[in-house]
């Protein structure tokens, strides 16, 4: 076959397949006869012009004919049709929505240039039985100054504090033995002094709560006292915390301005406060908050002596202080040595395994008050991980259900379409008996089945798009509507649907037409 004729036959493929099967061979013969007289180029251009003029209309006409035929068949079996559409829609909708979450959390590449060159560094202390723990602020600053083998070095903290190496414990002093602030403060001071004398202890403090741990979190309103007369409604909603000196050092919360609490902030001294950066920004904007007077709940007035970074897990919504998925809330910290509280959380940062210090904590408390219990002793890292356990479990369970739903959808699509095609065995026999080619019958069945399947897939993708808004609440700073996942699941179920149509149709076309015509 000459090259010119091959090109002509390729152009013939632009016509609908049925038209090509019926007239292609004859048109190729005419081409061979006319090419010698009229020239191949002229015939190519004439064919191409005719294809551009008629082929799109013919393709659309045949597609609409196949769709009408498919829906006529479906209308004869409404229960099977409804079952198939629901199966496909549910499978696509549920699987796509959940897999978009799984892809966003576990599979999507990092949104940075050359993500394969990014590594996370940890510290290692075998002597203290701490194989891997997060880098301290001072070590990071030292590494950043001296590192030469890395292109760049940066630090991050998703919670705003460092939970590694911190143990927490709750202590509730009974009113009968500690009726006033002086006795309560005396117990707290002796406890902190005792624990500070232990070599493994790096820092120790008390607070009404620890981030992500149970505790007392009272909401209130703060405003700038100087602006009270000018803007009486200029309040900032914030969470109140009573903390001892050293609280921010234990949590490794950066001090952005001013100072933290000290021993000079005791009973009888001028009341002071430390505010989070969001409170400082909302009340004073670009002005320095240090030295400003903060009014709390329209009653107490405190001088602002420091500003610290916002931290997560410290808001007043729920007994556990929220989760990592919540933005840091505005917070105001008051000195626990000026406003002693009987129920407090003890926080101890250690140089080794935090749980190893628990017996020393119990002994220190027993030495001060043998009748005083200590409860809810737990690592701060455990509290943080537990706060994320429920959404993590929900996401994992949803992923398992998505896999099951996808498998069930695939099995359902295959079963329903196979049954639908098997019901057409007699029709297939009739078509083949009157001269239909096997390929023509296969294409007819595939087009009809795929029209049905694509309808269900479209409904499912629209449902998945709506459902992803709900599943997006399980994610932290990650989007759930991923086009790659939507297209992958849709294509996969479309292939399943094609296979479900092809296998029974191929089996039916191999049956003797006489036998097919006898099928009930």
C-alpha positions as CSV (number, residue, x, y, z in Angstrom):
1,X,0.0,0.0,0.0
2,X,1.3,3.4,-1.0
3,X,2.0,6.1,1.5
4,X,-0.6,8.4,-0.1
5,X,-3.3,5.7,0.4
6,X,-2.3,5.2,4.0
7,X,-2.8,8.9,4.6
8,X,-6.2,8.7,3.0
9,X,-7.3,5.8,5.1
10,X,-6.2,7.6,8.2
11,X,-8.4,10.6,7.2
12,X,-11.3,8.2,6.8
13,X,-11.0,7.3,10.5
14,X,-12.3,10.8,11.3
15,X,-15.7,9.7,10.2
16,X,-18.0,7.8,12.6
17,X,-16.8,4.2,13.1
18,X,-20.0,2.7,11.6
19,X,-19.8,4.9,8.6
20,X,-16.2,3.9,8.1
21,X,-17.0,0.2,8.4
22,X,-19.7,0.4,5.9
23,X,-18.2,2.8,3.2
24,X,-14.5,2.9,4.0
25,X,-13.4,0.1,1.8
26,X,-15.4,1.4,-1.2
27,X,-14.1,5.0,-0.7
28,X,-10.5,3.6,-0.6
29,X,-11.0,1.8,-4.0
30,X,-12.4,5.0,-5.5
31,X,-9.4,6.9,-4.2
32,X,-7.0,4.4,-6.0
33,X,-8.9,4.9,-9.2
34,X,-9.1,8.7,-9.1
35,X,-5.7,9.4,-7.6
36,X,-3.9,8.7,-10.9
37,X,-6.0,11.3,-12.7
38,X,-6.8,13.9,-10.1
39,X,-3.8,13.7,-7.8
40,X,-3.5,12.6,-4.2
41,X,-3.2,16.0,-2.7
42,X,-6.5,17.2,-4.2
43,X,-8.3,14.1,-2.9
44,X,-6.9,14.6,0.5
45,X,-8.0,18.2,0.7
46,X,-11.5,17.3,-0.6
47,X,-11.8,14.5,2.0
48,X,-10.6,16.7,4.8
49,X,-13.1,19.4,3.9
50,X,-15.9,16.9,3.9
51,X,-14.8,15.5,7.2
52,X,-14.7,18.9,8.8
53,X,-18.1,19.7,7.4
54,X,-20.0,16.5,8.1
55,X,-18.1,14.4,10.7
56,X,-18.9,16.5,13.8
57,X,-22.6,16.4,13.0
58,X,-22.5,12.7,12.3
59,X,-20.6,11.9,15.5
60,X,-23.1,14.0,17.5
61,X,-26.0,12.4,15.8
62,X,-24.8,8.9,16.5
63,X,-24.0,9.8,20.1
64,X,-27.5,11.2,20.7
65,X,-29.0,8.1,19.0
66,X,-27.0,5.8,21.2
67,X,-28.0,7.8,24.3
68,X,-31.7,7.7,23.4
69,X,-31.4,4.0,22.7
70,X,-29.6,3.5,26.1
71,X,-32.2,5.4,28.0
72,X,-35.0,3.5,26.3
73,X,-33.4,0.3,27.5
74,X,-33.0,1.7,31.0
75,X,-36.7,2.8,31.1
76,X,-37.7,-0.8,30.5
77,X,-35.8,-1.8,33.7
78,X,-36.2,1.2,36.1
79,X,-35.3,-0.7,39.2
80,X,-32.0,-2.0,37.7
81,X,-31.3,1.5,36.3
82,X,-32.0,3.3,39.6
83,X,-29.9,0.7,41.5
84,X,-27.0,1.2,39.1
85,X,-27.1,5.0,39.2
86,X,-27.3,5.0,43.0
87,X,-24.4,2.5,43.3
88,X,-22.2,4.5,41.0
89,X,-23.1,7.9,42.5
90,X,-22.6,6.7,46.1
91,X,-19.3,4.9,45.2
92,X,-17.9,7.9,43.4
93,X,-19.2,10.5,45.9
94,X,-18.0,8.9,49.0
95,X,-14.8,7.5,47.7
96,X,-13.8,10.8,45.9
97,X,-14.6,13.0,48.9
98,X,-12.6,10.8,51.4
99,X,-9.7,10.0,49.1
100,X,-9.3,13.7,48.4
101,X,-8.7,14.1,52.2
102,X,-6.3,11.2,52.2
103,X,-4.4,12.6,49.3
104,X,-4.3,16.1,50.8
105,X,-2.9,14.7,54.1
106,X,-0.7,11.9,53.1
107,X,0.3,12.0,49.4
108,X,0.4,15.5,48.1
109,X,3.9,16.8,47.6
110,X,5.1,19.6,49.8
111,X,4.3,23.0,48.2
112,X,7.9,24.1,48.1
113,X,10.6,24.1,45.4
114,X,12.7,20.8,45.5
115,X,10.8,19.3,48.5
116,X,13.1,16.2,48.3
117,X,15.9,18.4,49.6
118,X,14.0,19.4,52.8
119,X,14.8,17.4,56.0
120,X,13.6,17.7,59.6
121,X,16.3,17.7,62.3
122,X,16.0,16.2,65.8
123,X,18.2,16.0,68.8
124,X,19.5,12.8,70.3
125,X,20.4,12.1,73.9
126,X,21.2,8.3,74.5
127,X,22.4,9.0,78.1
128,X,19.0,10.4,79.1
129,X,17.2,7.6,77.2
130,X,15.7,10.2,74.7
131,X,16.5,8.9,71.2
132,X,14.7,11.7,69.3
133,X,13.3,14.9,70.5
134,X,12.7,18.4,69.0
135,X,15.5,20.9,68.9
136,X,15.5,23.5,71.6
137,X,15.5,27.2,70.8
138,X,19.0,27.9,71.9
139,X,20.4,24.9,70.0
140,X,18.6,26.1,66.9
141,X,20.1,29.6,67.2
142,X,23.5,28.0,67.6
143,X,23.1,25.7,64.6
144,X,21.8,28.5,62.4
145,X,24.8,30.6,63.2
146,X,27.4,27.9,62.6
147,X,25.9,25.5,60.0
148,X,27.8,25.3,56.8
149,X,26.6,22.0,55.2
150,X,23.0,23.2,54.8
151,X,21.8,25.8,52.3
152,X,19.4,27.2,54.9
153,X,18.1,26.4,58.4
154,X,14.7,27.4,59.8
155,X,12.5,26.5,62.8
156,X,8.8,26.1,63.1
157,X,6.3,25.3,65.7
158,X,2.7,24.5,64.9
159,X,1.4,24.9,68.4
160,X,3.5,27.9,69.4
161,X,5.3,26.1,72.3
162,X,7.6,23.1,72.8
163,X,5.8,20.1,74.4
164,X,8.8,17.7,74.3
165,X,10.3,17.0,77.7
166,X,7.5,18.4,79.8
167,X,5.5,16.5,82.4
168,X,2.3,17.8,83.8
169,X,0.4,17.0,87.1
170,X,-2.8,18.5,88.7
171,X,-2.8,19.6,92.3
172,X,-6.0,20.7,94.1
173,X,-5.5,22.1,97.6
174,X,-8.5,21.6,99.9
175,X,-10.0,24.8,101.3
176,X,-10.0,23.4,104.8
177,X,-6.2,23.2,105.0
178,X,-5.5,26.2,102.7
179,X,-8.2,28.8,103.5
180,X,-6.3,31.9,102.3
181,X,-3.9,33.0,99.6
182,X,-0.9,33.1,101.9
183,X,-1.0,29.4,102.8
184,X,-1.8,28.5,99.2
185,X,1.2,30.6,98.0
186,X,3.4,29.0,100.7
187,X,2.7,25.5,99.4
188,X,3.4,26.5,95.8
189,X,6.6,28.2,96.6
190,X,8.0,25.3,98.6
191,X,7.0,22.8,95.9
192,X,8.7,24.9,93.2
193,X,11.9,25.3,95.3
194,X,12.0,21.6,96.0
195,X,11.7,20.6,92.4
196,X,14.1,23.2,91.2
197,X,16.8,21.5,93.3
198,X,16.6,18.3,91.2
199,X,19.4,18.0,88.7
200,X,17.2,16.6,85.9
201,X,14.8,19.5,86.2
202,X,15.5,22.4,83.7
203,X,12.5,24.5,84.6
204,X,9.3,24.2,86.7
205,X,6.2,26.4,87.0
206,X,2.5,26.3,87.9
207,X,-0.5,27.5,85.9
208,X,-4.3,27.1,86.0
209,X,-3.9,25.0,82.9
210,X,-1.4,23.6,80.5
211,X,-2.0,23.7,76.7
212,X,-4.3,20.9,75.4
213,X,-4.5,19.5,79.0
214,X,-7.5,19.7,81.4
215,X,-7.6,22.8,83.5
216,X,-9.3,26.0,84.5
217,X,-9.9,28.3,81.6
218,X,-12.1,31.3,82.2
219,X,-13.1,33.7,79.4
220,X,-13.2,37.5,80.0
221,X,-12.9,40.9,78.4
222,X,-9.9,43.1,78.3
223,X,-9.5,46.8,77.2
224,X,-7.1,49.6,77.3
225,X,-7.9,51.7,80.4
226,X,-6.7,54.9,78.8
227,X,-9.2,54.4,75.9
228,X,-12.1,53.3,78.2
229,X,-13.8,56.8,78.3
230,X,-13.3,57.3,74.5
231,X,-14.4,53.9,73.4
232,X,-16.4,52.2,76.1
233,X,-17.3,49.2,73.9
234,X,-13.7,48.5,72.7
235,X,-13.3,45.2,74.5
236,X,-11.2,42.2,73.4
237,X,-12.5,38.7,74.2
238,X,-9.6,36.7,75.8
239,X,-8.9,33.7,78.0
240,X,-7.6,34.3,81.6
241,X,-4.6,32.3,82.9
242,X,-2.9,32.4,86.3
243,X,0.7,31.4,86.0
244,X,3.8,31.4,88.2
245,X,7.2,32.8,87.3
246,X,8.9,30.4,84.8
247,X,5.7,29.3,83.1
248,X,6.8,30.6,79.7
249,X,10.3,29.2,80.1
250,X,8.9,25.7,80.8
251,X,6.8,25.8,77.6
252,X,9.5,27.5,75.6
253,X,7.1,30.3,74.6
254,X,9.0,33.2,73.1
255,X,8.9,36.5,75.0
256,X,8.3,39.2,72.3
257,X,8.5,42.3,74.4
258,X,9.0,43.3,78.1
259,X,9.6,40.7,80.8
260,X,7.9,37.7,82.3
261,X,6.7,37.3,85.8
262,X,9.2,37.4,88.6
263,X,9.5,37.0,92.4
264,X,8.9,40.7,92.8
265,X,5.3,40.2,91.5
266,X,3.9,38.9,94.8
267,X,1.1,39.6,97.2
268,X,0.8,43.3,97.9
269,X,2.8,44.4,94.9
270,X,1.2,46.4,92.0
271,X,-0.8,44.0,89.9
272,X,0.8,43.1,86.5
273,X,-0.1,41.1,83.4
274,X,1.4,39.5,80.4
275,X,-0.6,39.5,77.2
276,X,-0.5,37.4,74.1
277,X,0.5,39.1,70.8
278,X,-3.1,39.1,69.5
279,X,-4.3,41.0,72.5
280,X,-1.5,43.5,72.2
281,X,-2.2,44.0,68.5
282,X,-6.0,44.4,69.0
283,X,-5.7,46.9,71.9
284,X,-2.6,48.9,71.1
285,X,-1.8,48.3,67.4
286,X,1.6,49.6,66.6
287,X,2.1,51.2,70.0
288,X,4.1,49.4,72.6
289,X,1.9,47.7,75.2
290,X,4.6,47.7,77.9
291,X,3.5,50.0,80.7
292,X,-0.1,50.3,79.5
293,X,-2.9,49.7,81.9
294,X,-5.2,46.7,81.1
295,X,-8.7,46.6,82.5
296,X,-10.1,43.1,83.0
297,X,-13.8,42.5,83.1
298,X,-14.4,46.2,84.0
299,X,-12.9,45.7,87.5
300,X,-9.3,44.7,87.9
301,X,-6.5,46.9,86.5
302,X,-3.1,45.6,85.7
303,X,0.1,47.1,84.3
304,X,1.2,45.2,81.1
305,X,4.8,44.1,81.6
306,X,5.3,41.6,78.8
307,X,4.1,40.2,75.5
308,X,4.3,36.5,74.5
309,X,3.5,34.6,71.4
310,X,0.0,33.2,70.8
311,X,-0.2,29.5,71.5
312,X,-2.7,26.8,70.5
313,X,-4.6,24.6,72.9
314,X,-5.1,27.3,75.5
315,X,-8.5,28.7,74.6
316,X,-11.7,28.5,76.7
317,X,-13.7,26.3,74.4
318,X,-14.0,22.9,76.1
319,X,-12.1,21.4,79.1
320,X,-9.1,20.5,77.0
321,X,-8.4,23.9,75.5
322,X,-9.3,23.2,71.9
323,X,-7.1,21.5,69.2
324,X,-4.5,22.1,66.6
325,X,-7.2,22.9,64.1
326,X,-8.2,26.0,66.0
327,X,-6.5,29.3,65.6
328,X,-4.7,30.5,68.8
329,X,-7.0,32.5,71.0
330,X,-6.3,35.8,72.6
331,X,-4.9,35.3,76.2
332,X,-4.1,37.4,79.2
333,X,-1.8,36.0,81.8
334,X,-1.9,37.1,85.5
335,X,0.6,36.4,88.2
336,X,-0.3,33.4,90.3
337,X,1.8,34.8,93.1
338,X,-0.5,37.8,93.2
339,X,-3.7,35.9,92.6
340,X,-3.1,32.4,94.2
341,X,-5.3,29.6,93.1
342,X,-5.9,26.3,94.9
343,X,-6.3,24.2,91.8
344,X,-3.2,24.4,89.6
345,X,-1.3,22.4,87.0
346,X,2.3,21.7,87.7
347,X,4.6,21.8,84.6
348,X,8.2,20.4,84.8
349,X,10.7,20.5,81.9
350,X,13.3,17.8,82.3
351,X,16.6,17.0,80.6
352,X,15.7,13.3,80.2
353,X,12.6,11.2,79.9
354,X,9.8,13.2,81.6
355,X,8.1,10.2,83.2
356,X,11.3,9.5,85.2
357,X,10.7,12.6,87.3
358,X,7.2,11.5,88.5
359,X,8.4,9.8,91.7
360,X,10.4,12.9,92.6
361,X,7.2,15.0,92.1
362,X,5.2,12.8,94.4
363,X,7.9,12.9,97.1
364,X,8.1,16.7,96.9
365,X,4.4,17.0,97.4
366,X,4.3,14.4,100.2
367,X,7.2,16.2,102.0
368,X,5.1,19.4,102.1
369,X,1.7,17.9,102.8
370,X,1.5,14.0,103.3
371,X,-2.3,14.1,102.7
372,X,-2.2,16.0,99.4
373,X,-2.8,13.9,96.3
374,X,-1.4,14.4,92.8
375,X,-3.5,13.4,89.8
376,X,-3.6,13.5,86.0
377,X,0.2,13.0,85.8
378,X,1.0,12.9,82.1
379,X,3.5,14.1,79.5
380,X,2.4,17.3,77.7
381,X,3.2,15.6,74.4
382,X,0.6,13.0,75.2
383,X,-2.1,15.6,75.9
384,X,-1.3,17.2,72.6
385,X,-1.4,14.0,70.6
386,X,-4.6,13.0,72.3
387,X,-6.2,16.2,71.3
388,X,-5.6,15.2,67.7
389,X,-6.6,11.5,68.2
390,X,-10.3,11.9,67.5
391,X,-9.9,13.7,64.1
392,X,-7.1,11.4,63.2
393,X,-9.2,8.3,64.0
394,X,-12.1,9.8,62.1
395,X,-10.0,10.4,59.1
396,X,-8.4,6.9,59.2
397,X,-11.8,5.3,59.6
398,X,-13.2,7.4,56.8
399,X,-10.3,6.2,54.6
400,X,-11.1,2.6,55.4
401,X,-14.7,3.2,54.6
402,X,-13.7,4.9,51.4
403,X,-11.7,1.9,50.3
404,X,-14.6,-0.4,51.1
405,X,-17.0,1.9,49.4
406,X,-14.8,2.0,46.3
407,X,-14.6,-1.8,46.2
408,X,-18.3,-2.2,46.7
409,X,-19.0,0.5,44.1
410,X,-16.8,-1.4,41.6
411,X,-18.4,-4.7,42.4
412,X,-21.9,-3.1,42.2
413,X,-21.2,-1.3,38.9
414,X,-19.8,-4.5,37.4
415,X,-22.7,-6.6,38.7
416,X,-25.5,-4.3,37.6
417,X,-24.0,-3.5,34.2
418,X,-23.3,-7.2,33.6
419,X,-26.9,-8.1,34.5
420,X,-28.2,-5.3,32.2
421,X,-26.0,-6.5,29.3
422,X,-26.9,-10.1,29.9
423,X,-30.6,-9.2,29.6
424,X,-29.9,-8.0,26.0
425,X,-28.5,-11.4,24.9
426,X,-31.6,-12.0,22.7
427,X,-31.3,-8.5,21.2
428,X,-27.6,-9.1,20.4
429,X,-28.6,-12.4,18.8
430,X,-31.1,-10.6,16.6
431,X,-28.6,-8.0,15.5
432,X,-26.0,-10.6,14.7
433,X,-28.5,-12.8,12.8
434,X,-29.4,-9.9,10.5
435,X,-25.8,-9.2,9.7
436,X,-24.4,-6.9,12.4
437,X,-20.6,-7.3,12.9
438,X,-19.3,-8.2,16.3
439,X,-17.4,-4.9,16.6
440,X,-20.6,-3.0,15.9
441,X,-22.5,-4.8,18.6
442,X,-19.7,-4.3,21.1
443,X,-19.6,-0.6,20.4
444,X,-23.3,-0.3,20.8
445,X,-23.3,-2.0,24.1
446,X,-20.3,-0.1,25.4
447,X,-21.8,3.3,24.4
448,X,-25.1,2.5,26.1
449,X,-23.5,1.2,29.3
450,X,-21.0,4.1,29.5
451,X,-23.7,6.7,29.0
452,X,-25.4,5.2,32.0
453,X,-22.2,4.9,34.0
454,X,-21.1,8.5,33.2
455,X,-24.4,9.8,34.4
456,X,-23.9,8.1,37.8
457,X,-20.3,9.3,37.9
458,X,-21.3,12.9,37.3
459,X,-23.9,12.8,40.0
460,X,-21.3,11.2,42.4
461,X,-18.6,13.9,41.6
462,X,-21.1,16.7,42.3
463,X,-22.0,15.0,45.6
464,X,-18.3,14.5,46.5
465,X,-17.7,18.2,45.9
466,X,-20.5,19.1,48.4
467,X,-19.4,16.4,50.9
468,X,-15.8,17.6,50.8
469,X,-16.9,20.8,52.6
470,X,-17.8,18.6,55.6
471,X,-14.7,16.5,55.4
472,X,-12.5,19.6,55.1
473,X,-13.2,20.3,58.8
474,X,-11.0,17.3,59.7
475,X,-8.0,18.9,58.1
476,X,-5.6,21.5,59.5
477,X,-4.5,24.1,57.0
478,X,-5.1,21.7,54.1
479,X,-7.7,21.8,51.3
480,X,-9.9,18.8,50.6
481,X,-11.0,19.5,47.0
482,X,-8.2,18.0,45.0
483,X,-8.8,17.7,41.2
484,X,-6.3,14.8,40.8
485,X,-8.3,12.6,43.2
486,X,-11.6,13.5,41.6
487,X,-10.4,12.7,38.2
488,X,-8.6,9.5,39.3
489,X,-11.6,8.0,41.1
490,X,-13.9,9.0,38.2
491,X,-11.6,7.4,35.6
492,X,-11.1,4.3,37.7
493,X,-14.9,3.7,38.0
494,X,-15.4,4.5,34.3
495,X,-12.9,1.8,33.5
496,X,-14.7,-0.6,35.8
497,X,-18.0,0.2,34.0
498,X,-16.4,-0.3,30.6
499,X,-15.0,-3.7,31.8
500,X,-18.5,-4.6,33.2
501,X,-20.0,-3.9,29.8
502,X,-17.3,-5.5,27.7
503,X,-17.1,-8.9,29.3
504,X,-20.7,-10.0,29.1
505,X,-21.1,-8.3,25.7
506,X,-18.0,-10.2,24.4
507,X,-19.4,-13.4,25.8
508,X,-22.8,-12.8,24.1
509,X,-21.3,-12.0,20.7
510,X,-19.5,-15.4,20.8
511,X,-22.8,-17.3,21.2
512,X,-24.4,-18.8,18.2
513,X,-27.2,-16.4,17.1
514,X,-29.7,-19.2,17.0
515,X,-28.9,-20.0,20.7
516,X,-29.1,-16.3,21.6
517,X,-32.5,-16.0,19.9
518,X,-33.8,-18.9,22.1
519,X,-32.7,-17.1,25.3
520,X,-35.6,-16.1,27.5
